[in-house]
Amino acid sequence: MDKNTATQLPAPGLPAPGLSTTGLFDHCLTDEGLAWLWALLDSGRYEVRAPEEAALLCFAWLVRAGETGAAAALVEEIRPFAGEVRFAPHPADQPVPGADDVHVRTVGEVAAALARRGPRPGIEAQHEALTVWRPFEDELLDHWLRAGAATGQDSGEGAALLARYRRLAAAHTRCTKHLDPKSNPAVLRRALEERVAGRELTPRLAGLLRHAVASMVARRGRPGSPEHTRLRRDQARQADRPAHHDLAALVLRRLAPLDASRGLADVGPLIGPVTAEEAGESGLPAGTVVPASVRAAVTAARSAPLDTLLEHGLIPSAEVLGEVAEQLVAAHTARGYADASLRTLMAATYRARRGRRYPLWWTPEHHERITGLPWVRAVAPWAADPVEQARSTLRMLGEACVRAFPGAGLPNLPVRALSGLARLAEVPVPFAAEPLADPYGGTADPAALAAARTAAGLLRGTVYERYHGIDYAAVRGLTDAQDGAGFARLCAERAGRAGVTGLPGRTGPLPVSDAAVVEQARILTTSNLATLVVHAGVTPRGGWDGVARGAFAAATGPAATGKSTACAWRQLLFHLALCDADEQARVLTWIEAEAARLPARAAARIAERLAGLRLAAAAVR
């Protein structure tokens, strides 16, 4: 199909199929075309795959708002490109995601993950064992129980069993336990081979045979006995369960008709049991439940407000929160528009992108390009002040990071998003991304100096300063002087690396690969938390005492490691420092009570830190 041909589905109210982009553009300017665009605006059943595909929807919105002059000016500005660019949206069966909705994975990403699921060797081997080798072992055992261990020529039944074993071994190669010469079934086969050959069993082999028969009967019962029948029935039922990759393929077929670039407003129908119709088509038993691993993969594409995804654990870390930052920026920017349909349209415009998805595709430059598009400029009077909106978005994203992951630092992915928003919000201080130093010279990055200066102003005289033994006057002097080398030396000294040197001719570097030195840099900069509080105005929902408790839980939880505990404890000290006196006292009392209930290993891991916290809190009081 020619690139200028617009693909349309024949349906009432839609433009005729096969229209060129010019024809589609002209159609949308007619009364019939406007009615179609207004219906799309109201229903939300459209796709904006690239920002320019929102242009005529903006035109239709302006006309309906009575802004005919602005609408006419927009048409005249974009008309010269109508033969090359599609300015109309694509109709869709499902509504465009709401302005507040975000998702961790797209339908296309989930489908690709499910398509990669193939048979698992271990599961396939287990299935073969239950359906092939266990029944054969039962026949062997039954034969010996009937024949006994008498010497002499074996009947044709034994020869037939051995012949069948050879056929099974050639055809079924996943399960190899039957090849173990020490296994009971191997002993039964070896003895049978001797009998079929007409040889007398050696005393050792006869003893092994008696032991193998007795062991198999003791473990599972005699073949045909009630207990043995019950066991084999349960195993057969287990073997009859569909393989996970077959159910993943079924869910993949359910996903096929959906837009691969979106999330899922409702995942329920996609992860429900196998229907009767699907059973007839696939051969899977009707009513079979989709396994948890497949359900989890599909649920990752759920599209909902951020708080909903956090509540259901669909955003498990600050890194993943950074991945959805692009959508959060789009959603929050769209909130500034007064009209609901315009909010949804602007959110779709900001989300629109070409090609593959990758983390944090959003940048300030991208944002500025979007706001500079003629149709976005045309509806800008109905948007909030862009600087104020950027500040609001910055607070929202920062608050989400602190509240949702109180014991985790800020990884680089969300830091880059915060930095971009800070520039749009005209925040005077940048956010510091790691590494916090020049990897060649080792001097501290200017952003790290700014973060440390902010922390010095916020935390002087607090439990944070006391616990970490920080001389904030010295920190303030170094940062005021923009002394990156001096700040690096201070970090090295605090880490006990006073003798560390860098490249020839340079003094006092900050070795970016030295974990102890970098940790001191994180302590002095608070990993951007002070910047969030002072310059972005972040205050967590539920208060600083709530996130302090969350940080303690992260430091002492079953999944905590030495590294994560150190990070969570640093976060705890920061949160505690911003509590007022009464809140701080209540949190400390709570921490003491929780610490007394910890398992021995967790208690030992924080014992020294807890003692230091007690001393620091007492000194502040």
C-alpha positions, 0 to 999 in steps of 0.5 A, spaced: 500 500 500 502 507 498 505 510 504 500 516 503 494 511 503 490 511 510 487 504 512 480 505 514 475 499 517 469 500 513 464 502 519 458 507 519 460 514 520 467 512 518 471 515 512 471 511 506 476 506 506 482 507 501 482 515 502 489 518 501 492 522 507 489 528 503 482 525 502 482 524 509 484 531 511 479 534 507 473 529 509 475 531 516 473 538 515 466 536 512 460 536 517 460 529 516 468 528 518 467 533 524 461 529 527 466 523 526 471 526 530 467 529 535 464 522 536 471 519 537 473 525 542 467 523 546 468 515 546 475 515 546 476 510 541 481 512 537 489 511 537 494 516 536 500 512 534 504 519 532 503 526 535 501 529 528 495 524 528 492 528 534 492 534 529 485 534 527 482 532 533 485 538 536 481 542 530 475 538 532 475 540 539 477 547 537 470 548 533 466 545 538 469 550 543 467 555 539 474 557 537 473 557 530 478 562 528 483 558 532 481 552 528 481 555 521 488 558 523 490 551 525 488 548 518 491 553 514 498 552 518 498 544 517 494 543 510 500 544 506 503 537 509 496 534 508 499 530 502 505 527 506 502 526 513 496 523 516 493 528 521 487 524 523 487 518 528 486 511 527 479 508 530 480 503 535 475 498 538 477 500 545 478 507 548 484 510 549 487 510 556 485 515 561 489 521 562 491 518 569 493 511 566 500 508 566 502 501 565 509 497 566 508 493 559 505 494 553 500 488 550 506 487 545 511 486 550 507 481 554 505 478 547 513 477 545 514 474 552 509 469 552 511 467 545 518 466 547 515 460 552 517 453 550 517 447 553 521 446 559 525 440 559 524 439 567 517 439 566 517 435 560 521 430 563 517 429 569 511 428 564 514 423 560 516 419 567 509 419 569 506 417 563 511 412 560 516 410 565 512 409 571 507 404 568 512 400 565 515 400 572 509 397 574 509 392 569 516 390 571 514 389 578 508 385 577 511 380 573 516 379 578 511 379 583 508 373 579 514 370 577 518 370 583 526 369 583 526 362 581 531 360 576 530 357 569 528 359 562 523 365 562 517 365 559 515 370 553 512 375 557 519 377 560 522 377 553 516 382 550 517 386 556 524 387 554 523 388 547 518 394 549 523 397 554 528 398 548 522 401 544 520 406 549 528 408 551 529 409 543 522 414 543 522 417 549 529 420 551 527 426 556 527 422 562 533 419 564 532 416 571 531 409 568 538 409 565 541 409 572 544 402 574 543 403 581 535 404 581 530 399 582 527 398 575 534 397 572 535 392 577 529 389 575 531 389 568 537 386 569 535 380 572 530 379 567 535 380 562 539 374 565 532 370 566 530 371 558 537 369 557 536 362 561 542 364 566 541 363 573 541 369 577 548 370 581 547 371 589 548 378 589 543 380 583 538 375 586 539 379 593 538 386 589 532 383 586 529 381 592 531 388 595 528 392 589 521 388 589 520 389 597 522 397 596 517 398 591 512 395 594 513 398 601 513 405 597 507 404 593 504 398 594 502 392 590 500 394 583 492 393 583 492 395 590 487 400 593 493 405 595 497 403 588 491 405 584 490 411 588 497 414 587 497 412 580 490 416 579 493 422 582 499 422 578 495 421 571 491 427 573 497 431 574 500 428 568 494 430 564 494 438 566 496 442 560 503 444 560 504 452 561 507 453 554 500 451 551 496 455 556 501 461 554 500 460 547 492 460 548 493 467 552 497 469 546 491 468 541 487 472 546 492 478 546 492 478 538 487 482 536 489 488 541 493 494 540 500 492 541 502 499 543 497 500 549 496 497 556 490 493 558 484 496 562 481 490 564 486 483 564 480 479 567 478 476 560 485 475 558 487 470 564 480 467 565 480 459 565 479 456 558 472 456 555 468 451 552 469 454 545 477 455 546 477 447 548 474 445 542 479 449 538 485 448 542 484 441 545 485 444 552 480 442 557 475 447 558 475 450 565 483 449 566 486 455 570 491 459 567 498 458 571 500 464 575 506 465 571 502 467 565 497 471 569 503 475 572 506 476 565 499 479 562 497 483 569 504 487 568 500 490 562 495 493 566 493 500 565 491 504 571 493 510 575 499 510 579 497 509 586 493 502 583 499 499 580 503 501 586 498 498 591 497 491 587 505 491 587 505 492 579 511 497 580 516 493 584 522 498 585 524 505 584 527 502 577 521 500 574 517 507 577 523 510 572 521 506 566 514 509 567 516 516 568 515 517 561 507 516 562 507 519 568 509 526 565 504 525 559 499 523 564 500 529 569 502 534 563 495 532 561 492 534 567 493 541 566 487 541 561 480 543 563 476 539 559 476 531 560 476 530 552 482 534 551 486 531 557 485 524 554 487 527 547 493 531 550 495 524 554 495 520 548 499 525 544 505 526 549 505 518 549 505 517 542 511 515 539 514 511 533 518 505 533 520 501 539 519 502 546 525 503 551 526 506 558 525 513 559 524 515 552 521 522 554 526 528 555 525 535 556 527 536 548 521 531 546 517 535 551 519 542 548 518 539 541 511 536 543 509 543 546 511 547 539 507 543 535 501 547 531 495 543 534 498 543 541 500 550 541 492 551 538 489 548 545 495 551 549 490 557 552 486 551 556 492 548 559 495 550 566 502 554 566 507 550 563 512 551 569 507 550 574 505 544 571 512 541 571 513 543 578 507 539 580 509 533 576 516 534 579 513 533 586 508 528 584 514 523 581 519 525 587 513 524 592 511 517 589 519 515 589 519 517 596 513 514 599 513 507 595 520 505 596 522 509 602 528 504 604 531 505 597 535 510 594 534 514 587 536 510 581 539 513 575 533 512 571 528 516 575 533 521 577 534 523 569 526 524 569 527 528 575 532 532 572 529 533 566 522 536 569 527 540 574 529 544 568 522 545 565 520 547 572 526 552 572 528 549 579 535 552 580 539 546 582 540 539 578 539 532 581 545 528 581 546 522 577 551 516 579 557 516 578 558 522 582 565 524 580 569 524 574 571 517 572 578 520 570 580 525 575 575 523 580 573 530 582 566 531 585 561 532 579 558 539 580 551 536 581 553 532 587 556 539 590 549 542 589 546 536 592 551 536 598 550 544 599 542 543 599 543 537 604 547 541 609 542 547 609 536 542 611 540 537 615 544 541 620 543 540 627 539 533 626 539 526 627 542 525 620 548 529 622 549 526 629 549 519 626 553 520 620 558 525 624 558 530 618 561 537 619 556 541 615 560 547 616 566 544 612 561 541 607 558 548 606 565 551 605 567 546 600 560 546 596 560 554 596 567 554 593 565 549 588 571 545 590 570 538 587 577 535 589 576 537 596 569 534 596 572 528 594 578 528 599 573 529 604 569 523 602 575 519 601 577 521 609 570 519 611 571 512 608 578 511 611 581 512 604 585 518 606 591 515 602 588 514 596 590 517 590 588 518 582 591 519 576 598 522 576 598 530 577 591 529 580 590 530 588 584 527 592 580 524 587 573 520 588 574 513 586 568 511 583 569 504 583 570 504 591 564 502 594 566 505 601 567 512 598 561 512 594 557 511 600 560 517 603 558 521 597 551 518 597 551 520 605 553 527 604 548 528 598 542 524 601 542 521 594 538 527 592 532 527 597 534 533 600 534 536 593 527 533 592 525 536 599 528 543 598 527 545 591 521 540 589 517 541 595 516 534 596 512 531 602 510 524 602 503 522 603 502 520 610 508 524 613 515 523 614 514 518 620 510 513 615 516 513 610 521 512 616 517 506 619 517 503 611 525 504 611 526 500 617 521 495 615 526 495 608 532 494 612 530 489 617 525 485 612 527 477 610 529 480 603 534 485 606 542 484 604 548 488 607 547 493 601 540 494 601 540 495 609 545 500 609 541 504 603 535 503 607 538 505 614 541 511 610 534 513 608 531 512 615 536 517 618 533 522 613 526 521 614 527 521 621 531 528 621 525 531 617 520 528 623 518 533 628 520 532 635 513 528 637 513 524 631 521 522 632 519 520 639 514 516 637 518 513 631 524 511 635 519 508 640 516 504 635 523 502 632 525 499 639 519 495 639 520 492 632 527 491 633 525 487 640 521 482 635 526 481 630 529 474 628 536 473 631 540 474 624 536 480 622 537 483 629 545 482 629 545 485 622 542 492 625 545 492 632 551 496 631 546 501 627 541 501 632 546 503 638 548 509 633 541 511 632 540 511 640 546 515 641 544 520 635 537 521 638 539 522 645 544 527 643 539 531 638 534 531 644 
